[in-house]
Amino acid sequence: MEDSPATTRDYLKLHFIVFMWGFTSVLGELIDLPAIELVLYRCVIASLTLGIILRQRVLIAGRDRLQLLAVGCLIGLHWVLFFLAVKIANVSVCMVGMATISLWTAILEPLMLPNTRFRRGDLLFGFAVILAVAMIVQSELEHWVGFAVAIFSALVAAVFSILNSPFAQRVRHRVIAFYEMAGAALFCALCLPISAFWLSDGRGLDLQPSLTDFAYLVLLSVVCTVYAFSEYVELLKRLSVFTINFANNLEPVYGMAMGALLFADHRSLGTSFYVGAIAIGVLVLHHTTLSRRKPVAVN
């Protein structure tokens, strides 16, 4: 399906969204709640905010509603794994594990979307990012569990991004975000027993955020979710899933900078970590330059 070509403004908006998503890992570190409870609050606040904004305009066909709720469950799983990786390892390690999303997208997008071909260039870019990540992992083996969780989170993110692409062509972006946030909240609510019995070290559920935590949750929900997630869906009309997810590889750069500034994560990271992260940044910028040379057809 052809859409209007992407503009410079679209690419600038994309990178601003990626920056805000990099900030979510910092907020995850600041909020003193377990991963599942954190994501539950995030999605409930986001869906309520979107419901207030949209009101009657949230009404869509029943089949689309169920499918979007199902995609929302995948988003909930992705976010739970994302914040779990932050809490197991640290902000920087989580963000670099997420860099594998580009390779997952290059492999899965042609398999999941009709009329989409395997693009050798995308696969090469994806593998190059994996090599950069491998360089980082080699020097940070003590964080391998956090890396593994973040990599699985990236796989789930690639899947729901690809599933969102067809919806973005025919359903309003904020409506998509509303139903998907509701689905993610439902997923987290169903997962609360897991948090209580297996992830809490015997403390049970933690559903009472402090005032500071609640303020961070509102920031996370309204700015990094209602705005950033809705605008990401809107960009799917003009940018390919791979282009968006490849730009997400800049999250390690933003996340590292903020993690180092706020939590001194850099003290536990070796030289290979920074070399790999710089390589990721160069690859993303080069791919963005190539993408802008001709309009992107979204299938």
Long-range contacts (C-beta under 8 A, 24 or more apart in sequence): 1-169, 1-298, 1-299, 2-297, 2-298, 3-169, 3-237, 3-238, 3-297, 3-298, 4-237, 4-238, 5-238, 5-295, 5-296, 6-238, 6-239, 6-291, 6-292, 6-295, 6-296, 7-238, 8-292, 10-235, 10-238, 10-239, 11-288, 11-291, 11-292, 13-231, 13-235, 14-232, 14-235, 14-239, 14-243, 14-244, 14-247, 15-247, 15-250, 17-228, 17-231, 17-232, 17-235, 18-247, 18-248, 18-250, 18-251, 18-254, 19-250, 19-254, 20-223, 20-224, 20-227, 20-228, 21-224, 21-228, 21-248, 21-251, 22-95, 22-250, 22-251, 22-252, 22-253, 22-254, 22-255, 22-258, 23-224, 23-254, 23-258, 24-82, 24-220, 24-224, 25-82, 25-86, 25-91, 25-94, 25-95, 25-251, 25-255, 25-258, 25-259, 26-91, 26-255, 26-258, 26-259, 26-262, 26-263, 27-216, 27-219, 27-220, 27-224, 28-82, 28-83, 28-86, 28-87, 28-91, 28-220, 29-86, 29-87, 29-90, 29-91, 29-259, 29-262, 29-263, 30-216, 30-262, 31-209, 31-213, 31-216, 31-217, 31-220, 32-209, 32-210, 32-213, 33-206, 33-209, 33-213, 34-87, 34-195, 34-199, 34-200, 34-206, 35-80, 35-81, 35-83, 35-84, 35-87, 35-195, 35-199, 36-80, 36-188, 36-191, 36-192, 36-194, 36-195, 36-199, 37-188, 37-192, 37-195, 37-205, 37-206, 37-207, 38-83, 38-217, 39-76, 39-79, 39-80, 39-83, 39-184, 39-188, 40-185, 40-188, 40-189, 40-192, 41-209, 41-217, 41-221, 42-79, 42-217, 42-220, 42-221, 42-225, 43-72, 43-76, 43-79, 43-181, 43-182, 43-184, 43-185, 43-188, 43-221, 43-225, 44-185, 45-217, 45-218, 45-221, 45-222, 45-225, 46-177, 46-181, 46-221, 46-222, 46-225, 46-226, 46-229, 47-178, 47-181, 47-182, 47-185, 49-221, 49-222, 49-226, 50-174, 50-177, 50-178, 50-181, 50-226, 50-230, 51-178, 53-174, 53-226, 54-174, 54-175, 54-178, 57-172, 57-175, 58-175, 58-178, 58-179, 60-171, 60-175, 60-179, 64-167, 64-171, 65-179, 67-167, 68-167, 68-171, 68-176, 68-179, 68-180, 68-183, 69-179, 69-180, 69-182, 69-183, 69-186, 70-183, 71-160, 71-163, 71-164, 71-167, 71-180, 71-183, 72-179, 72-180, 72-181, 72-182, 72-183, 72-184, 72-185, 72-186, 72-187, 73-183, 73-184, 73-186, 73-187, 74-156, 74-159, 74-160, 74-163, 75-160, 75-180, 75-181, 75-183, 75-184, 76-183, 76-184, 76-185, 76-186, 76-187, 76-188, 76-191, 77-156, 77-187, 78-153, 78-156, 78-157, 78-160, 79-153, 79-184, 80-188, 80-191, 81-149, 81-150, 81-152, 81-153, 81-156, 82-150, 82-153, 84-149, 84-199, 85-146, 85-147, 85-149, 85-150, 85-153, 86-146, 88-143, 88-145, 88-146, 88-149, 89-143, 89-145, 89-146, 89-147, 89-150, 90-143, 90-146, 90-259, 90-263, 90-265, 90-268, 91-255, 91-256, 91-258, 91-259, 91-263, 91-265, 92-252, 92-255, 92-256, 92-259, 92-260, 92-265, 92-266, 92-269, 92-273, 93-140, 93-143, 93-146, 93-147, 93-150, 94-146, 94-150, 94-255, 95-150, 95-251, 95-252, 95-254, 95-255, 95-256, 95-259, 96-133, 96-136, 96-147, 96-150, 96-252, 96-256, 96-273, 96-276, 96-277, 96-280, 97-133, 97-146, 97-147, 97-148, 97-149, 97-150, 97-151, 97-153, 97-154, 98-150, 98-151, 98-153, 98-154, 98-157, 98-248, 98-249, 98-251, 98-252, 99-129, 99-132, 99-133, 99-154, 99-248, 99-249, 99-251, 99-252, 99-280, 100-129, 100-130, 100-133, 100-151, 100-154, 100-155, 101-154, 101-155, 101-157, 101-158, 101-161, 101-245, 101-248, 101-249, 102-126, 102-129, 102-242, 102-245, 102-246, 102-248, 102-249, 103-127, 103-129, 103-130, 104-154, 104-155, 104-157, 104-158, 104-159, 104-245, 105-158, 105-161, 105-162, 105-241, 105-242, 105-245, 105-246, 106-242, 108-158, 108-159, 108-162, 109-158, 109-162, 109-240, 109-241, 109-242, 112-159, 112-162, 112-163, 113-162, 113-165, 113-166, 113-241, 113-299, 114-299, 115-299, 116-299, 119-242, 121-290, 122-242, 122-246, 125-246, 125-283, 125-287, 126-246, 128-279, 128-283, 129-246, 129-249, 129-280, 129-283, 131-279, 132-276, 132-277, 132-279, 132-280, 132-283, 133-276, 133-280, 134-276, 135-272, 135-275, 135-276, 135-279, 136-272, 136-273, 136-276, 136-277, 138-272, 139-269, 139-270, 139-271, 139-272, 139-273, 140-269, 140-270, 140-273, 157-245, 157-248, 158-241, 158-245, 161-236, 161-241, 161-244, 161-245, 162-241, 164-233, 164-236, 164-241, 165-236, 165-241, 165-298, 165-299, 167-233, 168-233, 168-234, 168-236, 168-237, 169-236, 169-237, 169-298, 173-230, 173-231, 173-233, 173-234, 174-230, 176-230, 176-233, 177-225, 177-226, 177-229, 177-230, 177-233, 180-229, 181-225, 181-229, 236-298, 237-298, 238-296, 238-298, 239-291, 239-296, 239-298, 240-296, 240-297, 240-298, 243-287, 243-288, 243-291, 243-296, 246-284, 246-287, 247-284, 247-287, 247-288, 249-280, 249-281, 249-283, 249-284, 250-280, 250-281, 250-284, 252-277, 252-280, 253-277, 253-280, 253-281
